[in-house]
Structure formats: C-alpha cells, structure tokens
Amino acid sequence: MVQVPLNSYFNNKGFGLVPGEANFDQLNNSYPALNLPPGGIYISTKTNVSYLFPGYQGQNASDNVVMAGQKIDVPSSSYFSLQMLISTESAGTAGNMTLEYTDGTSTLAEVRTNPYSSFLSILKGEVVMPSYFTSNATNFNTSHIFEYVGPLTPSKTLSSITLPDTSNESSRIHLFSMSLVKQSGVQVQFVRPTQKHDINQVQTVELVIDNSGPEWIAGSGVEVFLTAPGIQTVQPGYIKRLRPGDQKKINVGVIGRGNVTAQVHFQGSMNTTFSVDGVAFGLEEYTSELGSLSTHESPEWFDQAKFGIFIHWGPYCVPGWGNSTPWEIYAEWYWWYNNHRNADKADVYDHQLNTFGGANYDDFFSNFTANNWEAKDWVDLIADAGAQYFVITTKHHDGFAMFDTEETTHRNSLHYGPMRDVVGELFDAAKEYQPKLRRGTYFSFPEWFNPLFGPYGFSQTSDPASTSWPGIIATNPYTGLIEPYTGAVNKSDFIVDLMVPQMEILAYKYETDIMWCDCGAANGTADFAAKWFNEAASQGRQVTMNNRCGIVAGADFDTPEYTTFSSISERKWESNQGMDPYSYGYNQATPADLYMNASTLINSLVDMVSKNGNFLLDVGPKADGTIDATEIAHLLEAGTWIKPNAEAIFNTTYWQVGLLFITPEVGDVRFTQTDDAFYILSLSKPSETFVVSAPLPILEGDLITMVGAGNNTQMSWVAEEDGISITVPSALSDASKYCWVFKIAYSP
C-alpha cells in the first residue's frame, strides 16, 4: 500500500473533543474525536488496505480535505486501485475526479459517498461512531466515515489525481485518507472469514483476488482452496477468467477454527500459493454486543435475488388518496397529514372533510374488507413478474397490524377490517404455490398516535412541519374530540411489551426471511437480533435485516428510497419505490398512465443490479384486495423480459472495473458477470455494428450470443483498440426491446 500524505491539503476541521469545537458541515456539527480510531495507521476491515488516518489534530488544526478541485500529486508508478476514506455532509453527493497518467492520458471516475449521519435509516460506514456533536450538544444518531474503492489502469503510470470541486455544493465531499494499492501479477488482497454458513456449518470465506497483469487467468481457470492448521476446505472457489486490471471476489467454504497463517492455493491454468498471516477462522454465536452483531451481513440468497415486490396494504387504502400534481404525499401517511396541518401541502384536511366529513381514521376499518383478495393471486403475480422475493407491510405507522399480534394488541386484521390473518395467508400461499419466493416483513417501529409510544416520541427536526411520531393520542381536527385507538391493549412499555414481542412473532411464528424495519429510533433490536440470528442459523436458515432497525450493528443492507445510486456500491443496497411515482399505498388520484411501465422497470432493475443493488418495487392494493389492472399488466409485461434474460440478472455480481465505464462516453450499457460468463446489457437499441468501449474480459475463441429474444444466437465480433465491436443482425435487435443482453461465454 502507498499511503498518500494529505496534511498539506487539509482545509477543514471535522473532529472535536466537545460540541462546537469543529465545523465539519458549516453548522458546527462534528465527529466526536474520542470515539475515532487513533491517528496513525488504520486498516480497513473490508479491504485490508492501510491508511494514514489523521485522528484528532488539536484544537485549531484541520484534519480533512473538502474536495475543491485540488490536484494531488502521487508517486509516479503503476497502481491497481485507489482507496479513500470519505464522507459528505447531508445527502449522498457525487462528483468526477480525474486520474492523470504520465503518457498524457486521463480518465474520469465518479466519487460518490454517503452523509456522515442520517436519521432513522443507518448508512453503515467503515468507521462508525456512536454519536456526533452539534454546535452545543451531542446527537446520539451514529456518525460514519465511508470507504471508497476505485479501479485504476495498472498498465499505465499514474502521476496525479484531481479531485472534484464540491466547494459550492450544499453537501460537500470530505476526504480523510488516500491510499494506492500497488501490485504485480495476480495477488490475494484479502482473506476474510465471514459469519455466513450453510446448514452443515461450513463457513464462507471471502477472498479478494487482484490481477495487475500482464498475464490473464484464462483457459480452464483456477480452483482456489485454503489450507491451514485445523482448517479444511470443503467447497473450493473458482476463477474462470481474470483479465489484467480486474478483480474478483470469490467464496471458499471451510470448516475449522483458529487464528492462523493460511495458505491460498491456485490450481489449474495457474499453479501458485500465497501465504496470508493472522486469519481468524471459526463461526461464533451472536451476542447482543454491537461488535458481534456487526459481523452479520446480507446472505448470499439476498445478494443474488435482485428483484422483489413491496406491498403496502392497510386501512389507509380506504381513503386511498395522496393528491396528484403538483403536491403529492405518500397515501399511507393520510392520517398523519390530516392531523399535521403545518405539513399538509396536499390539503388532506379538506379532502377528508369533503369526502368523509368528520370521520375518525379508525372508521375506515369497516371498509377495509379484502373481499376480493386471494393470496394465491398475489404470489402468482409476484412470480410471474420475475421477482424472487416479496416484503409485505405487516404494520405501518398507524399501528394497524396485518398479522396475529396475539395479546400485544388487538389492533389488527384478525379483529377488524378483513377479519383475516393477512400475513399468514400470504406466507402460506407462497409456501404452497411459489415455494422459491423468499418472504419478508416490513415492520414500523413507532406508531404515530399510540399513547404507549409517548415516552419514545420524537420529531425529525425542530420545524413545526417536521415528520414526527408524537406518541400521543390523535385529536379529530374537525370535532376536537379524542380519536379512538381501536384495539389497543393495556400494556406498560411500548418496546418491551409490544415492539419486541411483535418482532419475535414475525420471526418465529411466521418465519420471515427479511426483517424490513422502518423508522428505527428507540428499540430493542440488539437482543432480538442476536436471538433471531442464532435461532435461524441453528435451522440452517440465513436471514437478513435492513438498515432501519435502529442500530448500526446488524444493518445488512442500505435502503435508498425513490432513488438509485449513480455508481457501484461495494456495500449491499436495495432501492425501494412504488409503481406509483408518488406513493407506496394506493392513491386513487394518480392517473394510470403515470404508473411505472415495463420499460422503466427493466431499465431500473438492470441499472441497480449492475451496481450491486436490489430493486424492491411496491404495489399498493385497494381496500378490497385488488391491484390496479395497469400495474398488473406492467408487471406481467416486465416478467416476459426478465424470465428469458434471467441469467444476466440473478445470481450475478457487479463488475468492479465497470465503475469507470458506466459513462455517457461508453453509451447506455451496464455489465454483470458470473463465474463462467460476462454480460453486456444495452439499455438502448444497438446498431448493426455495436461498439463497447471498455476493457472487457474477452479473448479470442470466446463466443458472444444474444440471450432473451435472441435465443442465444451466436454473433461475430472483433477486438477494437478500446474494446470490441459486435455485429448485430437487425432482425435480432428488432426482436427484443427494453434491454439487449449479450453474453460472452468464456472459451475452455
């Protein structure tokens, strides 16, 4: 590793010993210095790259770089990758940096990162602190510094890096440390035993393999296995193709325990052994300690599932209203907006008055009938759309549960409305009719107007229009009378007597695969997660939990909402959004022609998958249990593309080098790969001579076919200076639509 000193570039102070000492984000917010790693060398837990970490520099000393177009000279040499510790101020920000080489050429690479702290949903960084300082107090939301990994061109000599200019942005990018990975040939960058395992307790060990060149791994490829005292490989890894400048992550399954020196053996077209010191093998039971829970991560099945269906269904679908342009709200927030006029830009107040008079929210229960609902229809639709999993809203912020909450509350679909166990019926139908579908449960932590939540109530900001979970009984805005909280059971503590027991019901009685929390805040997640992770593991199940469960530990994947990432994220993520562009819950005010169509769905899915993301797409059923016919038609149409092109989507991984080549200059293309093949996914119709200007892992003798509508028809191709050109018969390109998929099948 070549650590690049940045002290001479420091222009911002982000670390403070007390509130107000530092001014990281121009509001006197800052990182708590006492919780930081000490200054000196910091080694990444995910990449094993070492950094010069500034640590606390003193009361008046700067400790990071606000990216403002600075040119940073580096020792001229060939490097495999650029690694940085960075963060931004208040929202995900991106900018292009320029990588300059001694031959006069340069390339652009996007720098994108996450905010140092976020509310309710936790964006888990490489460096995690339990709080941050405001100008005069401590805020106990976690704060983070993130790791950026970017490929370089090892065949060239890097001379300098020009940072993007974010100085005029509302959310600037801050750089704390920079390192360059310098290698020759094929190298094992990192051996990382995970806590993932199968039913036989075979532990998954992740290996990061780099190739700085000039030789390829090709032909028959290499089998990769580990040996060490007390360690046995039972599931070898495999690399079929690795071009110079590329990287692969592979999994090896082992049994055994010990902190030992491991030997990594390559056998096949390349025969060599690497020695890696201090590798800690062995599976551990989870405890409620945050360090233990932090070792949990998204399971392989979730990483490979790629496409899921989200379902928001509850009493809010009776009014089913969130306005239409220019002011829209999430329709499932109807009750909250009706009681918060400062935030009611969509004028829910007048809509409720004109349509339902002075009705209370709970009056909608009787019209939430589910009369036309068949669970089998839903799971069949999900499967026909090509999705691999679903997440049902088991309880939204209105506190109305769609499952048997037993004696925690009777405010549920068994006692009111449908008078049915909605989650139970849906899960049973999935098990019987679509057993390959994984089953997930959305679960809101707070309840807006449950007075039992009062001691934990909060507002997101101090603004009167701020999103809030007040934990006080609602008052009817028209009559001034207290609204009922129908079905509530007398309990003492919201977390102990309601929240955690309901999570346990979903985990153990309903056997959810995904605990998809929302609005973290006060919680009992740590004890719950330790027990659930251990119980599932004992049954050979791999379960997962998102980043909205109130603790950074156990946050397996990030959940951006109604957005996507502009570049590859090494950390697993899942974007969620509705087919309705304005709402998750059913909104009758949205015209049918605004629902997401099959083209947008497929474009979004392909883009997210190529960047290590999943796509969780929401539908909002009506009160009778039917789904809008336009939404159904678009889902089924998307399924007709997804299924024949499944091999390029599911069970694939992203292409690390693609970080440099998902650009307008290359065209509207994305890339995925498997062990045996590489996929080019064109989001625009290819011309007869289709040029892909990227250093693809292709060699003479490889076959290129068009999958999907192309019926795996073989195509001719020739190497170009910066990539390849493929001859695409117009009849084949005309036969497909939405996205054109080309498969490079590696030759033996």
C-alpha positions in Angstrom: 0.0 0.0 0.0 1.2 3.5 -0.8 -0.3 5.9 1.7 -0.6 9.5 0.3 0.0 12.2 2.9 -2.8 14.8 2.8 -1.8 17.1 5.7 -0.7 19.9 3.3 -4.2 19.8 1.7 -6.2 19.8 4.9 -8.7 22.7 4.9 -11.5 21.6 7.3 -11.7 20.6 10.9 -14.2 17.8 11.4 -13.0 16.2 14.7 -13.8 17.8 18.0 -13.4 16.9 21.7 -16.5 18.9 22.7 -19.6 20.3 20.8 -18.9 23.4 18.8 -15.1 22.9 18.6 -15.1 21.8 15.0 -17.1 22.9 12.0 -17.4 19.9 9.7 -20.5 20.9 7.8 -20.6 24.7 8.3 -23.2 24.3 11.0 -20.7 23.4 13.7 -21.5 19.8 13.6 -18.6 17.4 14.0 -17.3 13.9 14.7 -16.6 13.0 18.4 -12.8 12.8 18.5 -12.7 10.5 21.5 -14.6 7.8 19.5 -12.3 8.0 16.5 -9.6 5.5 15.7 -6.3 6.9 16.9 -4.2 8.9 14.5 -1.6 6.8 12.6 -2.3 3.7 10.5 -5.9 2.5 10.1 -6.5 -0.9 8.4 -9.8 -1.4 6.6 -11.9 -4.3 7.9 -13.4 -4.9 4.4 -10.4 -4.5 2.1 -7.3 -4.8 4.3 -6.0 -1.6 2.9 -4.0 0.5 5.3 -4.4 4.3 5.5 -2.7 7.3 7.1 -5.6 8.3 9.4 -5.3 11.9 10.7 -7.1 11.4 14.0 -7.5 14.4 16.3 -5.0 17.0 15.3 -5.6 19.6 18.0 -8.0 22.3 19.0 -7.3 24.6 16.0 -5.9 22.1 13.4 -7.6 20.9 10.3 -7.9 17.1 9.8 -9.6 16.6 6.4 -9.9 17.9 2.8 -13.1 19.5 1.4 -12.9 18.4 -2.2 -12.5 21.6 -4.2 -10.7 20.6 -7.4 -7.3 20.1 -5.7 -4.6 18.4 -7.8 -2.9 15.8 -5.6 0.5 14.6 -6.9 1.3 10.9 -6.2 4.5 8.9 -6.5 4.6 8.1 -10.2 4.0 4.4 -10.6 1.5 1.8 -11.8 -1.3 1.1 -9.3 -4.1 -1.3 -9.2 -6.7 0.7 -7.2 -7.4 3.9 -5.4 -8.8 3.7 -1.9 -10.2 6.7 0.1 -11.9 7.3 3.4 -14.5 9.9 2.7 -17.9 11.3 3.7 -20.3 14.1 2.8 -22.4 16.5 4.9 -26.1 16.0 4.5 -27.0 13.9 1.4 -25.4 11.5 -1.0 -23.1 13.5 -3.2 -21.1 12.6 -6.3 -18.5 14.3 -8.4 -16.0 13.3 -11.1 -12.3 13.1 -10.3 -9.7 13.0 -13.0 -7.0 10.3 -13.0 -3.9 11.6 -14.8 -1.2 9.3 -16.3 2.3 10.1 -17.4 1.6 9.3 -21.0 -0.7 12.4 -21.1 -4.0 10.4 -21.0 -6.6 10.7 -18.3 -9.8 9.1 -17.2 -12.8 10.2 -15.1 -14.0 8.3 -12.1 -17.0 9.1 -10.1 -16.6 9.7 -6.4 -19.9 9.1 -4.5 -20.4 8.8 -0.8 -23.0 8.9 2.0 -23.7 11.5 4.6 -21.7 11.4 7.9 -25.0 10.9 9.8 -28.6 10.1 8.7 -31.8 10.0 10.6 -33.7 6.7 11.2 -32.1 4.7 8.4 -28.4 4.0 9.1 -25.8 4.1 6.3 -23.1 1.9 7.7 -19.6 3.2 7.2 -16.1 1.7 7.5 -15.5 3.8 10.6 -18.6 4.0 12.9 -19.1 6.3 15.9 -22.0 6.2 18.4 -22.9 9.9 18.0 -21.9 13.3 16.6 -21.6 16.8 18.1 -23.9 19.6 17.2 -22.9 23.2 18.0 -23.9 22.8 21.6 -24.9 19.2 22.3 -24.5 15.6 21.5 -26.8 13.9 19.0 -26.9 10.2 19.5 -27.5 9.2 15.9 -24.4 7.4 14.7 -21.8 9.1 12.6 -19.7 7.4 9.9 -16.7 7.6 7.6 -17.0 5.6 4.4 -14.5 3.7 2.3 -14.3 4.3 -1.5 -12.7 1.8 -3.8 -11.9 2.7 -7.4 -10.1 0.8 -10.1 -7.0 2.3 -11.9 -5.3 1.2 -15.1 -2.2 -0.7 -13.9 -0.7 -0.8 -17.4 -0.2 2.9 -17.1 1.8 5.1 -14.8 -0.4 7.3 -12.5 1.0 10.8 -11.8 -1.7 12.8 -10.2 -5.4 12.9 -9.1 -7.6 15.9 -9.5 -10.5 15.9 -7.0 -14.0 17.1 -8.0 -14.9 20.6 -6.9 -17.7 20.3 -4.4 -16.9 23.5 -2.5 -20.0 25.2 -3.7 -22.3 22.2 -3.1 -24.8 22.2 -0.3 -23.3 18.9 0.7 -19.5 18.9 0.2 -17.4 15.7 0.0 -14.7 15.4 2.6 -11.5 13.3 2.2 -9.7 12.0 5.3 -7.2 9.5 3.9 -6.0 8.2 0.5 -4.1 5.1 -0.4 -3.0 3.4 -3.6 -2.7 -0.4 -4.0 0.5 -1.3 -5.8 0.9 -4.8 -7.1 2.4 -7.0 -9.7 0.8 -10.0 -11.3 -2.0 -11.9 -9.6 -2.3 -11.3 -5.8 -4.6 -12.2 -2.9 -5.5 -8.9 -1.5 -7.6 -10.1 1.4 -8.9 -13.3 3.0 -12.0 -12.5 5.1 -13.8 -15.2 7.0 -17.4 -14.3 7.3 -20.1 -15.5 9.7 -22.1 -16.9 6.7 -22.5 -20.6 6.7 -24.7 -23.4 5.4 -26.8 -26.0 7.3 -23.6 -28.1 7.8 -21.8 -25.2 9.5 -19.4 -24.8 6.5 -18.1 -21.2 6.9 -18.0 -18.9 3.9 -14.6 -17.2 3.5 -14.4 -14.3 1.1 -11.2 -13.9 -1.0 -10.4 -10.7 -2.9 -8.2 -11.6 -5.9 -6.5 -8.8 -7.9 -4.7 -9.1 -11.3 -2.3 -6.3 -12.1 -1.1 -8.1 -15.2 0.3 -8.7 -17.6 -0.9 -12.4 -17.6 -4.5 -13.5 -17.7 -6.2 -16.2 -15.8 -8.0 -18.0 -18.6 -8.5 -21.4 -20.2 -9.6 -23.9 -17.7 -9.2 -21.3 -14.9 -8.1 -22.0 -11.4 -9.6 -23.7 -8.4 -8.9 -21.9 -5.2 -8.7 -23.6 -1.8 -7.3 -22.9 1.6 -5.1 -24.9 4.0 -4.1 -24.0 7.5 -3.6 -25.9 10.8 -7.0 -27.1 11.8 -8.7 -25.7 8.7 -10.1 -27.8 5.8 -11.6 -26.6 2.5 -14.8 -28.4 1.7 -16.1 -26.0 -1.0 -13.3 -24.7 -3.2 -13.7 -21.4 -5.1 -13.2 -21.0 -8.8 -11.9 -18.3 -11.2 -12.6 -19.0 -14.8 -11.4 -15.6 -16.2 -9.5 -12.7 -14.7 -8.0 -10.1 -17.0 -5.2 -7.7 -16.1 -6.6 -4.7 -14.2 -9.6 -6.7 -12.9 -10.6 -8.0 -9.5 -12.7 -11.0 -8.4 -14.4 -11.8 -5.1 -14.9 -15.5 -4.6 -16.2 -17.6 -1.7 -14.4 -20.7 -0.3 -16.2 -23.0 2.2 -14.2 -24.2 5.1 -14.6 -26.0 8.4 -12.3 -25.5 11.4 -11.2 -22.8 13.9 -8.1 -20.8 14.7 -6.2 -17.6 14.2 -3.5 -19.0 11.9 -1.4 -18.4 8.8 -3.4 -19.6 5.8 -2.1 -20.9 2.5 -4.2 -19.9 -0.5 -3.7 -22.4 -3.3 -4.4 -21.8 -7.0 -4.6 -25.0 -9.2 -5.3 -25.1 -12.9 -4.1 -22.8 -15.6 -2.0 -21.1 -12.9 -0.4 -23.0 -10.1 0.8 -21.0 -7.2 0.4 -20.5 -3.4 0.0 -17.3 -1.4 0.6 -17.0 2.4 -1.7 -14.8 4.5 -0.9 -14.2 8.2 -3.4 -13.8 11.0 -6.6 -15.2 9.5 -9.2 -15.8 12.2 -11.4 -18.8 11.2 -14.4 -20.1 13.0 -18.1 -19.4 13.5 -19.3 -17.6 16.6 -22.7 -17.3 18.2 -24.1 -13.8 18.1 -24.5 -11.8 21.2 -26.2 -8.5 21.8 -22.9 -6.7 21.8 -22.7 -4.4 18.8 -19.3 -5.8 17.8 -20.8 -9.2 17.5 -23.9 -8.1 15.6 -21.7 -6.1 13.2 -20.3 -9.4 11.8 -23.7 -10.2 10.4 -24.2 -9.4 6.7 -26.7 -10.0 3.9 -26.8 -13.7 3.0 -25.9 -14.9 -0.5 -29.5 -15.6 -1.4 -30.5 -12.0 -0.8 -27.4 -10.7 -2.7 -28.4 -12.8 -5.7 -32.2 -12.4 -5.6 -32.0 -8.9 -7.1 -35.8 -8.2 -7.6 -38.5 -8.1 -5.0 -42.1 -6.8 -4.7 -43.1 -4.5 -1.8 -46.7 -4.4 -0.7 -48.3 -1.5 1.2 -51.8 -2.5 2.3 -53.8 -1.3 5.3 -56.7 0.9 6.3 -55.1 3.9 4.6 -56.1 2.3 1.3 -59.8 3.1 2.1 -59.4 6.8 1.5 -56.6 5.9 -0.9 -55.7 9.5 -1.5 -52.4 11.3 -1.7 -53.3 14.1 -4.2 -51.9 14.5 -7.7 -49.5 17.0 -9.1 -48.2 19.4 -8.1 -48.4 18.4 -4.5 -48.3 14.7 -3.6 -47.9 12.8 -0.4 -47.5 9.1 0.4 -51.1 8.0 0.7 -50.2 5.7 3.6 -49.5 8.8 5.6 -53.1 10.1 5.2 -53.9 10.0 8.9 -50.7 11.9 9.9 -51.2 14.7 7.4 -54.8 15.1 8.4 -53.5 15.8 12.0 -50.5 18.0 11.0 -51.8 20.9 9.0 -48.4 22.7 9.1 -47.1 19.9 6.8 -50.2 19.3 4.8 -49.2 20.7 1.4 -51.6 18.3 -0.3 -54.6 19.6 1.7 -55.6 16.2 3.1 -57.6 18.2 5.6 -60.1 19.5 3.0 -60.2 16.2 1.1 -61.1 14.3 4.3 -63.8 16.9 5.2 -65.4 17.0 1.8 -65.3 13.2 1.3 -65.7 11.7 4.7 -66.9 14.6 6.9 -65.6 14.5 10.4 -64.8 10.7 10.4 -62.1 9.3 12.6 -59.3 7.3 11.0 -60.4 4.1 12.6 -63.8 4.5 11.0 -62.0 3.3 7.8 -61.6 -0.2 9.4 -65.0 -1.3 8.4 -64.5 -0.5 4.8 -61.1 -2.3 4.7 -62.8 -5.5 3.6 -60.3 -7.6 1.4 -63.5 -9.0 -0.1 -61.8 -9.8 -3.4 -58.4 -10.8 -2.1 -56.9 -14.2 -2.9 -53.4 -14.7 -1.5 -52.6 -17.2 -4.3 -53.3 -14.5 -6.9 -50.7 -12.2 -5.3 -47.9 -14.8 -5.1 -48.5 -16.0 -8.6 -48.3 -12.4 -9.8 -45.1 -11.8 -8.0 -43.6 -14.9 -9.5 -44.9 -14.1 -13.0 -43.3 -10.7 -12.8 -40.0 -12.4 -12.3 -39.4 -11.3 -8.7 -37.6 -13.6 -6.3 -39.0 -12.3 -3.0 -41.6 -10.0 -1.5 -42.0 -7.8 1.5 -45.5 -7.2 3.0 -46.3 -4.3 5.3 -47.2 -6.1 8.5 -47.7 -2.8 10.4 -47.4 0.7 9.2 -47.1 3.8 11.4 -50.9 3.8 12.0 -50.3 0.8 14.3 -52.8 -1.4 12.4 -51.2 -4.9 12.1 -51.9 -7.4 9.3 -50.9 -10.4 11.4 -51.8 -12.1 14.6 -50.2 -9.9 17.2 -51.6 -12.1 20.0 -52.0 -10.2 23.2 -49.7 -7.3 22.4 -52.6 -5.5 20.8 -55.9 -6.4 19.1 -55.5 -3.5 16.6 -55.1 -5.9 13.7 -56.7 -7.5 10.7 -57.9 -10.5 12.6 -60.1 -8.4 14.9 -61.1 -5.6 12.4 -61.4 -4.9 8.7 -60.7 -8.2 6.8 -61.0 -10.3 9.9 -58.2 -12.4 8.4 -54.6 -13.2 9.1 -53.3 -11.4 6.0 -49.6 -12.2 6.5 -50.3 -15.8 7.5 -52.4 -16.4 4.4 -49.9 -14.8 2.1 -47.0 -16.7 3.5 -48.9 -20.0 3.4 -49.8 -19.4 -0.2 -46.2 -18.6 -1.1 -45.1 -21.9 0.6 -47.6 -23.9 -1.2 -47.8 -22.3 -4.7 -44.5 -20.4 -5.1 -42.0 -22.0 -2.7 -39.0 -20.4 -4.3 -40.2 -17.0 -3.2 -38.4 -15.6 -0.1 -40.8 -13.9 2.3 -40.2 -10.6 4.1 -42.0 -8.4 6.6 -42.0 -4.6 6.7 -42.4 -3.5 10.4 -42.8 0.0 11.6 -41.0 0.6 14.9 -43.0 3.7 16.1 -46.8 4.2 16.0 -47.8 7.8 15.4 -50.7 8.1 17.9 -50.3 5.2 20.2 -50.0 6.8 23.7 -47.9 3.9 24.8 -45.2 5.3 22.5 -45.3 8.6 24.2 -42.1 8.2 26.2 -40.3 7.5 23.0 -42.0 10.1 20.7 -39.8 12.3 18.6 -39.7 14.8 15.7 -37.2 14.6 12.9 -36.3 18.3 13.2 -37.5 21.2 15.2 -39.5 22.6 12.3 -43.3 22.6 13.1 -43.9 20.8 9.8 -41.3 18.1 10.7 -42.0 14.5 10.2 -42.8 13.2 13.7 -44.0 10.2 15.7 -45.5 12.1 18.7 -46.8 9.1 20.7 -49.9 11.0 21.8 -53.5 10.1 21.1 -54.9 11.8 18.0 -57.4 14.6 18.2 -60.1 14.8 15.5 -59.2 18.0 13.7 -62.9 18.7 12.9 -64.6 17.9 16.2 -61.8 18.5 18.6 -62.6 15.1 20.2 -60.1 12.4 21.1 -59.9 9.8 18.4 -60.1 6.1 19.4 -57.0 3.9 19.2 -59.1 0.9 18.4 -57.9 -2.5 19.7 -55.2 -1.2 22.0 -54.4 -3.5 24.9 -53.3 -2.1 28.3 -49.5 -2.5 28.5 -46.7 -0.9 30.4 -43.8 -0.3 28.0 -44.0 0.0 24.2 -40.7 -1.6 23.4 -40.8 -4.4 26.0 -44.5 -5.3 25.7 -45.3 -4.5 22.1 -42.4 -3.8 19.7 -40.1 -6.7 20.5 -42.8 -9.3 21.1 -44.3 -8.5 17.7 -40.9 -8.8 16.0 -40.5 -12.1 17.6 -43.9 -13.3 16.4 -42.9 -12.3 12.8 -39.5 -14.0 13.2 -40.6 -17.3 14.8 -44.3 -17.9 14.1 -44.2 -16.5 10.6 -40.6 -17.4 9.9 -39.8 -14.2 8.0 -36.6 -14.2 5.9 -36.3 -10.4 5.9 -36.9 -8.1 8.9 -37.5 -4.9 7.0 -37.8 -2.3 9.7 -38.7 1.3 9.3 -38.0 4.4 11.4 -35.5 2.9 13.9 -35.3 5.3 16.8 -35.9 3.7 20.3 -35.8 -0.1 20.0 -34.9 -3.4 21.5 -33.2 -4.6 18.3 -29.8 -5.8 19.8 -31.2 -8.6 22.0 -33.8 -9.5 19.4 -31.3 -9.7 16.5 -28.8 -11.9 18.5 -31.5 -14.4 19.4 -33.0 -14.4 15.9 -29.7 -14.7 14.0 -28.7 -17.7 16.3 -32.1 -19.4 16.0 -32.1 -19.1 12.2 -28.6 -20.4 11.9 -29.4 -23.4 14.1 -32.0 -24.3 11.5 -29.7 -23.7 8.5 -31.5 -20.6 7.5 -29.9 -17.3 6.5 -32.0 -14.3 7.4 -31.4 -10.6 7.0 -32.2 -7.2 8.4 -32.2 -3.8 6.8 -30.6 -0.6 8.0 -33.7 0.9 9.6 -33.8 -1.2 12.7 -32.3 1.5 15.0 -28.8 0.1 15.4 -25.8 0.2 13.1 -24.9 -3.3 14.0 -26.8 -5.9 12.1 -27.7 -3.4 9.4 -27.1 -5.8 6.5 -28.0 -3.6 3.6 -28.9 0.1 2.8 -32.3 1.2 1.6 -32.4 4.3 -0.5 -36.0 5.4 -1.2 -37.3 6.5 -4.5 -33.8 6.9 -5.8 -30.8 4.9 -7.1 -27.1 5.1 -6.8 -25.2 6.7 -9.6 -22.2 4.3 -9.3 -21.3 0.9 -7.9 -21.5 0.5 -4.1 -19.4 -2.3 -2.6 -21.8 -2.4 0.3 -25.1 -4.2 -0.5 -28.1 -2.0 -1.1 -31.7 -2.2 -2.2 -33.7 0.7 -3.7 -37.4 0.8 -2.8 -40.0 2.8 -4.7 -43.6 2.5 -5.8 -45.0 1.8 -9.3 -46.9 4.9 -8.3 -44.4 7.7 -8.7 -45.8 9.5 -5.6 -46.9 6.8 -3.2 -46.4 3.3 -1.8 -50.1 3.0 -0.6 -52.9 3.0 -3.1 -53.5 6.6 -4.4 -56.7 7.0 -6.4 -55.5 10.4 -7.5 -52.6 9.1 -9.6 -53.6 8.6 -13.3 -52.9 5.1 -14.6 -50.6 6.4 -17.3 -48.2 7.6 -14.6 -47.6 4.1 -13.2 -44.1 2.7 -13.8 -44.2 0.9 -17.1 -42.3 -2.2 -18.1 -39.5 -0.3 -19.8 -38.8 1.9 -16.8 -39.0 -1.1 -14.5 -36.5 -3.1 -16.5 -34.1 -0.2 -17.0 -34.2 0.5 -13.3 -33.6 -3.2 -12.4 -30.7 -3.6 -14.8 -29.0 -0.4 -13.6 -29.3 -1.3 -10.0 -28.1 -4.9 -10.4 -25.1 -3.7 -12.3 -24.2 -1.5 -9.2 -24.6 -4.3 -6.6 -28.2 -3.3 -5.8 -31.5 -5.0 -5.5 -34.8 -3.4 -6.7 -37.8 -3.6 -4.3 -40.8 -2.4 -6.3 -44.0 -1.5 -4.5 -47.6 -2.0 -5.4 -50.5 -0.6 -3.3 -53.6 -2.7 -3.4 -57.1 -1.3 -3.0 -59.3 -1.9 0.1 -61.0 -5.0 -1.5 -57.6 -6.6 -2.1 -57.4 -6.0 -5.9 -54.4 -4.5 -7.6 -54.8 -1.9 -10.3 -55.1 -3.5 -13.7 -52.5 -1.2 -15.2 -49.9 -2.2 -12.5 -50.6 -5.9 -13.1 -50.2 -5.5 -16.9 -46.9 -3.7 -16.5 -45.6 -6.3 -14.0 -46.5 -9.2 -16.3 -45.0 -7.4 -19.3 -41.8 -6.9 -17.4 -41.8 -10.6 -16.5 -41.8 -11.6 -20.1 -38.4 -9.9 -20.5 -37.0 -10.8 -17.1 -37.5 -14.5 -17.3 -35.7 -15.2 -20.6 -32.9 -12.9 -19.6 -32.7 -14.1 -16.0 -29.1 -15.5 -16.4 -27.8 -11.9 -16.8 -29.7 -10.6 -13.7 -30.0 -13.2 -11.0 -27.0 -14.9 -9.4 -24.7 -12.4 -11.0 -22.3 -9.9 -9.5 -21.2 -6.4 -10.5 -18.0 -5.7 -12.5 -15.6 -3.6 -10.4 -13.9 -2.1 -13.4 -17.3 -1.0 -14.6 -17.1 1.9 -12.2 -15.0 3.6 -14.8 -17.2 2.6 -17.8 -20.8 3.3 -16.9 -20.5 6.7 -18.6 -22.2 8.6 -21.4 -18.9 8.2 -23.4 -19.3 4.5 -23.4 -23.0 4.5 -24.0 -26.1 3.3 -22.2 -24.6 0.0 -21.2 -24.3 -2.0 -18.0 -22.3 -5.0 -17.0 -22.8 -8.1 -14.9 -20.9 -11.4 -14.6 -20.9 -14.9 -13.3 -18.1 -17.5 -12.9 -18.4 -18.7 -16.5 -19.7 -15.7 -18.4 -19.8 -11.9 -18.8 -22.9 -9.9 -19.8 -23.2 -6.7 -21.6 -26.7 -5.1 -21.1 -27.5 -2.3 -23.5 -30.4 -0.1 -22.4 -30.7 1.3 -25.9 -31.2 -0.5 -29.1 -27.8 -1.5 -30.5 -26.8 -0.6 -34.1 -25.7 -3.2 -36.5 -22.1 -2.5 -35.5 -22.4 -2.3 -31.8 -19.2 -0.9 -30.2 -18.5 -1.3 -26.5 -15.5 0.8 -25.5 -14.4 -0.9 -22.3 -11.7 -3.4 -21.4 -13.9 -6.4 -21.4 -12.6 -9.8 -20.2 -12.8 -11.3 -23.6 -10.2 -13.4 -25.5 -10.0 -14.9 -29.0 -12.2 -18.1 -29.0 -14.9 -16.7 -26.7 -18.4 -16.8 -28.1 -20.9 -13.9 -28.0 -24.6 -14.6 -28.1 -27.7 -12.6 -27.7 -29.9 -14.0 -24.9 -33.6 -13.5 -24.4 -35.3 -12.7 -27.7 -32.0 -13.6 -29.4 -32.4 -17.2 -28.5 -28.7 -17.4 -27.8 -27.9 -16.7 -31.4 -24.1 -16.5 -32.0 -22.7 -13.3 -33.2 -19.4 -12.3 -34.8 -17.1 -9.8 -33.0 -13.7 -8.2 -33.4 -11.4 -6.5 -31.0 -11.1 -2.8 -31.1 -8.4 -0.5 -29.6 -10.6 0.3 -26.6 -13.0 -2.6 -26.6 -14.9 -4.7 -29.1 -17.4 -4.3 -31.8 -20.2 -6.8 -32.3 -22.2 -7.4 -35.5 -25.8 -7.4 -34.5 -28.3 -8.5 -37.2 -31.1 -6.0 -37.3 -33.7 -8.8 -37.1 -32.4 -9.8 -33.7 -32.2 -6.3 -32.3 -35.8 -5.7 -33.7 -37.0 -8.9 -31.9 -36.0 -7.6 -28.5 -37.0 -4.5 -26.5 -36.2 -2.7 -23.2 -32.7 -4.1 -22.9 -30.5 -6.1 -25.2 -28.3 -8.7 -23.5 -25.1 -10.0 -24.9 -23.3 -12.9 -23.3 -19.6 -13.5 -23.5 -19.1 -17.3 -22.9 -15.5 -17.9 -21.9 -13.7 -20.5 -24.1 -12.2 -23.6 -22.4 
